[in-house]
């Protein structure tokens, strides 16, 4: 089973936790001082929020979380078949979890990740360098968001 993933940058983590807990009718499954995550079954989504100084607010990136290596290989194959460069990040730590990830940007610069999570981490983690991907929306300083190149010199890049 694949699970849709959305990561949103917020300005007030506590207020946003209250809002999304009410919206989803559920408390987060993971809560940290700068991060919260809901693993919902209905709808089937991994919804995360984080507060990072200087990071853009709003949708940072979207993705597809898989349950096993076979599903990850299938989704990574679809990324490779899409029209754009793919970064196979491999094993990494991000959002207080150990994962294996690949990244791609759609033609309009929306950053997507495909990932398999295989454990927790005590640290938030770092960001990969996706210099070959194109995006006009990604925040260059946020964790779990690829470092990207702006689609044009006139549009600033900032997940």
Order of alpha helices (4+ residues) and beta strands (2+ residues): beta-alpha-beta-beta-beta-beta-alpha-beta-beta-beta-beta-beta
